[in-house]
Amino acid sequence: MKEELRRKIEISKGDFQERLEYLIRDINMIEKDVINIGHDLDALEQELKNVQQSIASPAPEAKKIKDAPDSPSKPLS
């Protein structure tokens, strides 16, 4: 009876250890994903700043058109 119980305990310990290793592996993968998401977010924030700056400052061509004297617009070809 005692041997049977010890054997079951050892099997349960092994199963627990295996599940724990899987959980640790999954946590490490999630941690790497979170780090990658952080890098992606930083890049997107920088891109947003660049877009906002380009919207805020008119393009040189647009400024030239605004500064030109009243003249008929030439169609672009």
Buried (B, 14 or more C-beta within 10 A) or exposed (E): EEEEEEEEEEEEEEEEEEEEEEEEEEEEEEEEEEEEEEEEEEEEEEEEEEEEEEEEEEEEEEEEEEEEEEEEEEEEE
